[in-house]
Amino acid sequence: MNKVINKYLIFGFLKIIFNTVLIFVCLGIILNLFEEIEFFKDLDQNISLPFLLTIMFIPNLILKLLPFIIFIASMWYLISIKSNGDLLSLKVFGFSNLKIIFILSFTAFLFGVAVLLVVNPLTSSMIKYYEDTKAQYSKDIDHLISINKNGVWMKEIYEEKLRIATAKKVEKKFLKDLTIYELDKSTNKILYRIEAKKAEISTNTWQLESVRKFNLKDNANEESSLYLEKYKINSIYNIEKLNNLYRNLDTVSFLNLVTEYNSLNDQGYSKQLLNEKLNSFFSLPVFLFLMVVLASIFTVSSINKPQNLYYIFISIICCVVIYYFKDLSVALGQTNRIPLTLAVWIPVIAISLFCSIGIIQINEK
């Protein structure tokens, strides 16, 4: 009998989660589609491309909002089994409030693990496709930077010349093993190739060291190359723009982050940001577990009381506070006020302390 009741609770809860996710997906598509249409309004594209990009973008957004989706789904499910009398029936069969909440919370925890292992690799690939596709149509030069396993690639138009630069990795404010091609904008013919051991890019004036410059205007061979100890070039890029790009780890999945941690660090991603993202992934299942408990505290507290809407309103306000508290904590970590790893876990710790007090009251009801 217990197995049947457990299956009833679990599958009923998963169904509510699925319905809640669908609602958020529909809202996300409606809101983001207008933004994509605005982006492509001056380009010769039909509605299919903005719609496709919206579909690619929404799953990653849903993943970021998942703790709060689980919170809403938990309240929805608990209120539904209260209103139809199932909660009372479950208590008759020996299921206490604490046992019901633990089953739902553990289900949310396993759901979070499944999201990390199965869904997140898909969302990261989709957001990568989204970024690459937008880059092809973007008038913003920032989208013409690409990071992959081969290093950093940059494309820019400077002083009527097309410049393509590639470096093996970014280390602090330096590009290592840099190669630059300058092409004629009209003919795409290579004019120069510049190779440097490293380049300091703290400003838009790059300081290159150990430089070899090849003049390819007349198909000259490498013997006519010029060696320079120092060399300067002007660019629209600098380390700040690169760092802004490196902060976007949405295109890196949980599995890739775990298995290719050192490789990503060699490409230029700082260990601090990698550790922040890794801890965010690890904290997700725990966060989902606690959000179910938190929703249960508010929902069960409203049972047999006339102020149900009051408790629901307070719980939603609490959810919003948690959302901004989470952002504030990470911001404090990114500004080195507190360790960044600790900043990721502070909201989880705070919710845990609150839930540990509330769960005692739930069990008494």
VOPAGU-2260 file (C-alpha; in pm, 1 decimal, decimal comma):
REM VOPAGU-2260
SITE   aa  ch    i         X         Y         Z
SITE  MET   A    0       0,0       0,0       0,0
SITE  ASN   A    1     282,5     239,4      88,1
SITE  LYS   A    2     440,9     188,4    -254,8
SITE  VAL   A    3     112,8     274,7    -425,7
SITE  ILE   A    4      71,9     590,2    -217,8
SITE  ASN   A    5     435,1     688,7    -277,9
SITE  LYS   A    6     386,6     651,0    -653,7
SITE  TYR   A    7      68,1     856,0    -630,9
SITE  LEU   A    8     250,3    1137,6    -451,5
SITE  ILE   A    9     557,4    1131,6    -676,1
SITE  PHE   A   10     381,5    1113,4   -1013,2
SITE  GLY   A   11     120,4    1367,5    -906,4
SITE  PHE   A   12     396,5    1606,6    -801,2
SITE  LEU   A   13     595,1    1552,9   -1122,8
SITE  LYS   A   14     280,6    1620,7   -1325,0
SITE  ILE   A   15     232,8    1954,2   -1146,3
SITE  ILE   A   16     601,5    2039,6   -1205,1
SITE  PHE   A   17     559,9    1961,5   -1574,9
SITE  ASN   A   18     249,5    2180,6   -1598,3
SITE  THR   A   19     424,2    2467,4   -1416,9
SITE  VAL   A   20     725,4    2442,6   -1647,3
SITE  LEU   A   21     492,6    2454,4   -1950,0
SITE  ILE   A   22     328,4    2771,0   -1816,7
SITE  PHE   A   23     667,2    2938,4   -1773,3
SITE  VAL   A   24     778,2    2819,6   -2117,5
SITE  CYS   A   25     469,3    2974,4   -2277,6
SITE  LEU   A   26     523,5    3301,9   -2092,7
SITE  GLY   A   27     891,3    3300,5   -2186,2
SITE  ILE   A   28     817,9    3238,8   -2553,6
SITE  ILE   A   29     564,9    3521,9   -2565,5
SITE  LEU   A   30     798,0    3771,1   -2396,5
SITE  ASN   A   31    1124,9    3671,0   -2564,8
SITE  LEU   A   32     973,9    3636,8   -2911,6
SITE  PHE   A   33     895,9    4009,1   -2918,9
SITE  GLU   A   34    1257,7    4081,9   -2825,2
SITE  GLU   A   35    1391,0    3860,1   -3104,3
SITE  ILE   A   36    1150,6    4012,9   -3357,2
SITE  GLU   A   37    1273,4    4357,7   -3253,3
SITE  PHE   A   38    1632,0    4241,2   -3308,6
SITE  PHE   A   39    1561,0    4112,6   -3662,1
SITE  LYS   A   40    1314,3    4381,4   -3769,5
SITE  ASP   A   41    1566,7    4553,9   -3998,9
SITE  LEU   A   42    1702,4    4228,8   -4140,9
SITE  ASP   A   43    1560,5    4022,6   -4423,0
SITE  GLN   A   44    1437,0    3734,3   -4207,8
SITE  ASN   A   45    1094,8    3579,4   -4161,2
SITE  ILE   A   46     934,4    3487,3   -3829,7
SITE  SER   A   47    1083,6    3136,5   -3827,1
SITE  LEU   A   48    1433,3    3248,1   -3721,4
SITE  PRO   A   49    1321,9    3461,6   -3421,7
SITE  PHE   A   50    1092,8    3178,1   -3316,1
SITE  LEU   A   51    1375,0    2921,9   -3346,3
SITE  LEU   A   52    1611,4    3138,8   -3140,7
SITE  THR   A   53    1341,7    3184,6   -2877,4
SITE  ILE   A   54    1303,6    2807,0   -2853,6
SITE  MET   A   55    1682,8    2777,8   -2812,6
SITE  PHE   A   56    1694,9    3046,0   -2542,9
SITE  ILE   A   57    1397,9    2957,2   -2319,6
SITE  PRO   A   58    1525,4    2623,3   -2176,7
SITE  ASN   A   59    1832,4    2794,1   -2030,5
SITE  LEU   A   60    1609,3    3060,6   -1875,1
SITE  ILE   A   61    1381,3    2792,2   -1728,6
SITE  LEU   A   62    1685,9    2624,1   -1576,4
SITE  LYS   A   63    1781,8    2946,0   -1398,5
SITE  LEU   A   64    1427,6    2987,4   -1264,4
SITE  LEU   A   65    1390,6    2620,8   -1168,8
SITE  PRO   A   66    1407,9    2669,6    -787,3
SITE  PHE   A   67    1119,3    2914,0    -800,4
SITE  ILE   A   68     924,6    2697,9   -1046,4
SITE  ILE   A   69     958,6    2410,4    -799,4
SITE  PHE   A   70     843,3    2640,4    -519,2
SITE  ILE   A   71     525,0    2735,4    -708,2
SITE  ALA   A   72     463,6    2374,3    -815,5
SITE  SER   A   73     498,9    2255,3    -455,6
SITE  MET   A   74     244,1    2507,1    -329,2
SITE  TRP   A   75       9,4    2419,8    -614,2
SITE  TYR   A   76      31,1    2047,6    -541,8
SITE  LEU   A   77      -5,0    2073,9    -163,1
SITE  ILE   A   78    -304,1    2306,7    -191,9
SITE  SER   A   79    -466,2    2071,4    -445,2
SITE  ILE   A   80    -434,7    1760,1    -225,4
SITE  LYS   A   81    -563,7    1965,2      68,3
SITE  SER   A   82    -866,4    2096,4    -117,8
SITE  ASN   A   83    -972,9    1758,1    -261,2
SITE  GLY   A   84    -935,7    1579,0      73,0
SITE  ASP   A   85    -638,5    1362,4     -28,8
SITE  LEU   A   86    -422,1    1506,6     247,2
SITE  LEU   A   87    -665,6    1387,1     510,1
SITE  SER   A   88    -683,7    1043,8     345,7
SITE  LEU   A   89    -304,4    1018,8     346,7
SITE  LYS   A   90    -299,3    1088,3     719,2
SITE  VAL   A   91    -552,9     811,6     773,0
SITE  PHE   A   92    -307,5     571,7     605,2
SITE  GLY   A   93     -34,3     683,1     846,2
SITE  PHE   A   94     140,4     946,3     632,2
SITE  SER   A   95     241,8    1239,7     850,3
SITE  ASN   A   96     304,1    1588,7     716,7
SITE  LEU   A   97     676,5    1533,3     761,6
SITE  LYS   A   98     673,9    1210,6     560,8
SITE  ILE   A   99     475,1    1364,8     275,9
SITE  ILE   A  100     709,0    1663,9     258,4
SITE  PHE   A  101    1017,7    1441,1     265,2
SITE  ILE   A  102     885,9    1234,4     -27,8
SITE  LEU   A  103     816,2    1547,0    -232,2
SITE  SER   A  104    1147,1    1710,6    -135,1
SITE  PHE   A  105    1349,4    1401,1    -220,3
SITE  THR   A  106    1164,5    1381,3    -553,2
SITE  ALA   A  107    1267,0    1742,3    -623,3
SITE  PHE   A  108    1626,7    1657,1    -528,8
SITE  LEU   A  109    1638,0    1365,4    -775,2
SITE  PHE   A  110    1467,7    1584,7   -1034,6
SITE  GLY   A  111    1750,6    1838,0    -990,6
SITE  VAL   A  112    2014,3    1565,7   -1036,7
SITE  ALA   A  113    1838,1    1448,4   -1355,0
SITE  VAL   A  114    1830,5    1806,6   -1483,7
SITE  LEU   A  115    2207,9    1840,7   -1433,2
SITE  LEU   A  116    2293,0    1509,9   -1600,1
SITE  VAL   A  117    2035,7    1498,5   -1881,1
SITE  VAL   A  118    1876,6    1838,7   -1943,7
SITE  ASN   A  119    2168,8    2074,7   -1881,4
SITE  PRO   A  120    2389,0    1933,3   -2163,7
SITE  LEU   A  121    2098,8    2001,7   -2401,1
SITE  THR   A  122    2034,3    2354,6   -2272,7
SITE  SER   A  123    2404,2    2444,0   -2293,7
SITE  SER   A  124    2416,1    2324,5   -2656,1
SITE  MET   A  125    2099,8    2520,2   -2734,4
SITE  ILE   A  126    2230,8    2842,3   -2579,4
SITE  LYS   A  127    2558,6    2791,9   -2769,8
SITE  TYR   A  128    2362,1    2767,3   -3093,9
SITE  TYR   A  129    2165,7    3076,1   -2988,6
SITE  GLU   A  130    2482,1    3278,6   -2926,5
SITE  ASP   A  131    2651,1    3165,6   -3249,0
SITE  THR   A  132    2343,3    3240,6   -3460,3
SITE  LYS   A  133    2292,7    3584,0   -3307,5
SITE  ALA   A  134    2660,7    3656,0   -3371,4
SITE  GLN   A  135    2610,1    3610,8   -3745,3
SITE  TYR   A  136    2347,1    3885,5   -3754,8
SITE  SER   A  137    2462,2    4110,8   -3476,4
SITE  LYS   A  138    2581,9    4461,2   -3543,3
SITE  ASP   A  139    2749,4    4457,7   -3202,5
SITE  ILE   A  140    3117,4    4366,4   -3253,7
SITE  ASP   A  141    3126,2    4186,7   -2916,7
SITE  HIS   A  142    2945,2    3895,9   -3079,9
SITE  LEU   A  143    3240,0    3842,0   -3313,3
SITE  ILE   A  144    3445,9    3679,6   -3038,8
SITE  SER   A  145    3444,5    3303,2   -3014,2
SITE  ILE   A  146    3586,7    3074,9   -2748,0
SITE  ASN   A  147    3634,7    2705,1   -2814,9
SITE  LYS   A  148    3874,1    2421,8   -2738,1
SITE  ASN   A  149    4126,3    2567,9   -2983,6
SITE  GLY   A  150    4145,8    2898,3   -2795,2
SITE  VAL   A  151    4014,7    3249,8   -2854,7
SITE  TRP   A  152    3911,5    3383,9   -3195,7
SITE  MET   A  153    3842,3    3750,7   -3266,5
SITE  LYS   A  154    3725,0    3925,0   -3579,4
SITE  GLU   A  155    3712,7    4300,4   -3627,7
SITE  ILE   A  156    3709,3    4566,8   -3893,1
SITE  TYR   A  157    3967,2    4831,7   -3812,1
SITE  GLU   A  158    4076,9    5119,2   -4038,5
SITE  GLU   A  159    3908,5    4960,3   -4342,0
SITE  LYS   A  160    4094,9    4634,9   -4285,0
SITE  LEU   A  161    3957,0    4301,2   -4177,2
SITE  ARG   A  162    4153,3    4154,3   -3888,3
SITE  ILE   A  163    4128,0    3799,8   -3757,7
SITE  ALA   A  164    4321,5    3715,3   -3441,4
SITE  THR   A  165    4358,1    3385,3   -3260,8
SITE  ALA   A  166    4533,2    3301,4   -2935,0
SITE  LYS   A  167    4577,3    2973,2   -2750,7
SITE  LYS   A  168    4465,3    3116,0   -2418,0
SITE  VAL   A  169    4409,9    3425,4   -2205,9
SITE  GLU   A  170    4624,0    3457,3   -1894,3
SITE  LYS   A  171    4545,0    3755,7   -1670,5
SITE  LYS   A  172    4582,4    4051,6   -1910,1
SITE  PHE   A  173    4784,0    3866,8   -2174,8
SITE  LEU   A  174    4701,6    3673,1   -2489,5
SITE  LYS   A  175    4943,7    3382,5   -2532,9
SITE  ASP   A  176    5071,5    3248,1   -2868,5
SITE  LEU   A  177    4892,1    3511,6   -3071,5
SITE  THR   A  178    4847,8    3504,4   -3450,4
SITE  ILE   A  179    4692,7    3797,0   -3637,2
SITE  TYR   A  180    4584,7    3806,7   -4001,2
SITE  GLU   A  181    4513,5    4140,6   -4169,9
SITE  LEU   A  182    4307,2    4116,0   -4487,7
SITE  ASP   A  183    4195,1    4358,3   -4752,6
SITE  LYS   A  184    3827,3    4424,3   -4675,2
SITE  SER   A  185    3716,1    4429,7   -5038,6
SITE  THR   A  186    3911,6    4129,9   -5173,2
SITE  ASN   A  187    3966,6    3927,8   -4852,9
SITE  LYS   A  188    4330,6    3887,6   -4961,9
SITE  ILE   A  189    4577,4    3842,2   -4676,7
SITE  LEU   A  190    4808,5    4143,5   -4642,2
SITE  TYR   A  191    5002,0    4058,9   -4326,2
SITE  ARG   A  192    5043,8    3780,2   -4078,1
SITE  ILE   A  193    5174,3    3866,9   -3733,0
SITE  GLU   A  194    5287,3    3611,3   -3477,2
SITE  ALA   A  195    5371,8    3696,9   -3117,0
SITE  LYS   A  196    5457,5    3500,3   -2803,9
SITE  LYS   A  197    5223,0    3716,8   -2601,1
SITE  ALA   A  198    5030,6    4043,9   -2612,8
SITE  GLU   A  199    4933,4    4270,6   -2325,7
SITE  ILE   A  200    4573,0    4386,8   -2393,1
SITE  SER   A  201    4479,1    4585,7   -2083,6
SITE  THR   A  202    4395,9    4877,4   -2316,2
SITE  ASN   A  203    4287,1    4906,0   -2678,6
SITE  THR   A  204    4653,8    4949,2   -2771,9
SITE  TRP   A  205    4800,5    4601,0   -2766,1
SITE  GLN   A  206    5165,3    4560,4   -2666,4
SITE  LEU   A  207    5306,8    4261,3   -2854,5
SITE  GLU   A  208    5632,3    4089,5   -2758,0
SITE  SER   A  209    5867,3    3863,6   -2956,6
SITE  VAL   A  210    5694,7    3949,1   -3282,1
SITE  ARG   A  211    5750,3    3814,5   -3630,9
SITE  LYS   A  212    5568,0    4000,4   -3907,7
SITE  PHE   A  213    5521,5    3846,9   -4252,8
SITE  ASN   A  214    5450,3    4070,5   -4551,4
SITE  LEU   A  215    5221,0    3874,9   -4781,7
SITE  LYS   A  216    5125,0    4151,1   -5020,6
SITE  ASP   A  217    5343,8    4008,5   -5296,8
SITE  ASN   A  218    5327,4    3647,6   -5185,5
SITE  ALA   A  219    5656,0    3690,9   -5001,3
SITE  ASN   A  220    5795,8    3382,5   -4830,4
SITE  GLU   A  221    5885,4    3356,1   -4463,6
SITE  GLU   A  222    6251,5    3443,1   -4525,2
SITE  SER   A  223    6150,5    3802,7   -4584,7
SITE  SER   A  224    5975,5    3826,1   -4249,2
SITE  LEU   A  225    6063,3    4096,2   -4001,9
SITE  TYR   A  226    6143,9    4020,2   -3637,1
SITE  LEU   A  227    6056,6    4281,0   -3374,5
SITE  GLU   A  228    6111,2    4268,2   -3000,3
SITE  LYS   A  229    5815,2    4500,7   -2940,0
SITE  TYR   A  230    5521,1    4593,7   -3157,9
SITE  LYS   A  231    5197,3    4788,1   -3106,1
SITE  ILE   A  232    4859,8    4757,3   -3274,2
SITE  ASN   A  233    4528,4    4925,5   -3203,0
SITE  SER   A  234    4215,5    4719,7   -3155,7
SITE  ILE   A  235    3855,8    4762,1   -3045,8
SITE  TYR   A  236    3907,5    4476,5   -2800,0
SITE  ASN   A  237    4067,1    4478,1   -2457,7
SITE  ILE   A  238    4083,0    4249,0   -2156,6
SITE  GLU   A  239    3762,8    4391,9   -2008,9
SITE  LYS   A  240    3559,3    4288,5   -2313,5
SITE  LEU   A  241    3713,5    3944,0   -2310,1
SITE  ASN   A  242    3644,8    3901,1   -1938,6
SITE  ASN   A  243    3280,1    3993,5   -1993,7
SITE  LEU   A  244    3257,7    3713,1   -2246,7
SITE  TYR   A  245    3436,3    3467,4   -2019,9
SITE  ARG   A  246    3181,4    3532,8   -1747,3
SITE  ASN   A  247    2915,9    3366,3   -1963,6
SITE  LEU   A  248    2939,8    2997,9   -1872,0
SITE  ASP   A  249    2587,7    2910,3   -1982,9
SITE  THR   A  250    2732,8    2741,8   -2290,8
SITE  VAL   A  251    2932,0    2502,9   -2069,4
SITE  SER   A  252    2734,5    2208,7   -1932,4
SITE  PHE   A  253    2774,6    2054,3   -1588,8
SITE  LEU   A  254    2935,8    1740,8   -1733,6
SITE  ASN   A  255    3178,8    1942,4   -1946,4
SITE  LEU   A  256    3266,9    2160,7   -1649,9
SITE  VAL   A  257    3349,6    1856,0   -1437,9
SITE  THR   A  258    3539,6    1661,6   -1704,8
SITE  GLU   A  259    3712,3    1956,1   -1877,5
SITE  TYR   A  260    3781,6    2183,6   -1581,4
SITE  ASN   A  261    4155,7    2215,1   -1646,0
SITE  SER   A  262    4103,6    2259,5   -2019,0
SITE  LEU   A  263    3856,8    2543,5   -1962,1
SITE  ASN   A  264    4101,2    2704,5   -1721,6
SITE  ASP   A  265    4375,8    2681,6   -1984,0
SITE  GLN   A  266    4145,8    2849,5   -2237,3
SITE  GLY   A  267    4122,1    3152,5   -2010,3
SITE  TYR   A  268    3827,1    3091,9   -1780,0
SITE  SER   A  269    3937,8    3187,2   -1429,4
SITE  LYS   A  270    3925,7    2924,9   -1154,6
SITE  GLN   A  271    3715,0    3163,5    -948,4
SITE  LEU   A  272    3437,3    3175,7   -1208,5
SITE  LEU   A  273    3463,8    2803,8   -1281,6
SITE  ASN   A  274    3431,1    2724,2    -911,6
SITE  GLU   A  275    3132,1    2958,0    -883,4
SITE  LYS   A  276    2953,7    2783,9   -1170,3
SITE  LEU   A  277    3046,7    2439,2   -1042,2
SITE  ASN   A  278    2913,4    2513,1    -694,1
SITE  SER   A  279    2597,1    2660,6    -847,6
SITE  PHE   A  280    2541,4    2329,4   -1023,1
SITE  PHE   A  281    2611,2    2127,8    -707,2
SITE  SER   A  282    2377,3    2345,7    -501,8
SITE  LEU   A  283    2084,5    2312,8    -746,2
SITE  PRO   A  284    1941,7    1977,7    -620,5
SITE  VAL   A  285    1980,0    2095,1    -259,4
SITE  PHE   A  286    1811,8    2424,2    -348,2
SITE  LEU   A  287    1518,1    2238,2    -503,6
SITE  PHE   A  288    1487,2    2016,9    -194,9
SITE  LEU   A  289    1473,0    2322,4      32,3
SITE  MET   A  290    1228,0    2512,4    -187,5
SITE  VAL   A  291     979,9    2225,5    -150,8
SITE  VAL   A  292    1023,6    2235,2     226,5
SITE  LEU   A  293     984,7    2613,1     226,0
SITE  ALA   A  294     665,8    2594,2      17,7
SITE  SER   A  295     535,4    2326,8     253,7
SITE  ILE   A  296     592,8    2547,6     557,1
SITE  PHE   A  297     376,0    2822,9     411,4
SITE  THR   A  298     113,6    2592,7     263,7
SITE  VAL   A  299      67,7    2363,4     563,0
SITE  SER   A  300      58,8    2667,1     791,4
SITE  SER   A  301    -245,1    2788,9     598,1
SITE  ILE   A  302    -435,9    2462,0     630,5
SITE  ASN   A  303    -760,0    2492,1     829,7
SITE  LYS   A  304    -717,5    2867,2     843,6
SITE  PRO   A  305    -928,1    3123,5     654,5
SITE  GLN   A  306    -626,1    3331,2     554,9
SITE  ASN   A  307    -506,1    3099,6     278,2
SITE  LEU   A  308    -456,0    3383,8      30,0
SITE  TYR   A  309    -264,6    3579,4     292,7
SITE  TYR   A  310     -16,7    3295,7     343,5
SITE  ILE   A  311      18,4    3242,6     -30,4
SITE  PHE   A  312      89,5    3612,3     -81,2
SITE  ILE   A  313     352,5    3610,1     195,3
SITE  SER   A  314     516,0    3300,7      47,1
SITE  ILE   A  315     543,4    3461,3    -298,1
SITE  ILE   A  316     699,4    3772,2    -143,4
SITE  CYS   A  317     943,6    3543,5      36,1
SITE  CYS   A  318    1025,5    3375,2    -294,8
SITE  VAL   A  319    1104,5    3712,3    -454,8
SITE  VAL   A  320    1324,6    3806,7    -157,4
SITE  ILE   A  321    1518,0    3481,0    -195,7
SITE  TYR   A  322    1569,5    3550,6    -566,4
SITE  TYR   A  323    1724,8    3891,7    -502,0
SITE  PHE   A  324    1912,2    3769,6    -195,1
SITE  LYS   A  325    2072,4    3503,3    -413,9
SITE  ASP   A  326    2182,2    3767,5    -665,9
SITE  LEU   A  327    2309,6    3994,2    -387,5
SITE  SER   A  328    2513,2    3713,6    -235,2
SITE  VAL   A  329    2678,4    3630,1    -568,5
SITE  ALA   A  330    2745,7    4001,5    -631,3
SITE  LEU   A  331    2923,5    4025,1    -295,8
SITE  GLY   A  332    3132,4    3726,5    -394,9
SITE  GLN   A  333    3220,4    3871,3    -734,9
SITE  THR   A  334    3337,0    4194,3    -568,4
SITE  ASN   A  335    3553,9    3992,7    -325,6
SITE  ARG   A  336    3355,8    4098,3     -19,0
SITE  ILE   A  337    3311,7    3730,8      65,5
SITE  PRO   A  338    3456,1    3412,9     -91,5
SITE  LEU   A  339    3271,6    3342,2    -416,3
SITE  THR   A  340    3213,5    2976,2    -333,2
SITE  LEU   A  341    3061,4    3074,0       2,2
SITE  ALA   A  342    2845,7    3335,1    -174,1
SITE  VAL   A  343    2682,0    3059,8    -380,0
SITE  TRP   A  344    2596,7    2856,0     -69,3
SITE  ILE   A  345    2486,7    3137,4     165,3
SITE  PRO   A  346    2123,7    3142,8      33,7
SITE  VAL   A  347    2110,1    2763,4      70,3
SITE  ILE   A  348    2240,1    2784,3     427,3
SITE  ALA   A  349    1996,6    3063,5     514,5
SITE  ILE   A  350    1697,4    2872,0     377,1
SITE  SER   A  351    1815,5    2557,7     558,3
SITE  LEU   A  352    1814,3    2738,7     892,1
SITE  PHE   A  353    1465,8    2877,3     831,3
SITE  CYS   A  354    1331,8    2539,7     716,4
SITE  SER   A  355    1481,1    2357,3    1014,8
SITE  ILE   A  356    1266,3    2574,3    1243,1
SITE  GLY   A  357     953,0    2557,2    1030,0
SITE  ILE   A  358     967,8    2181,4     980,6
SITE  ILE   A  359     921,1    2127,5    1355,2
SITE  GLN   A  360     595,3    2318,4    1344,9
SITE  ILE   A  361     480,3    2127,0    1036,0
SITE  ASN   A  362     524,1    1792,4    1206,2
SITE  GLU   A  363     305,9    1904,8    1496,0
SITE  LYS   A  364       9,9    1982,4    1267,4
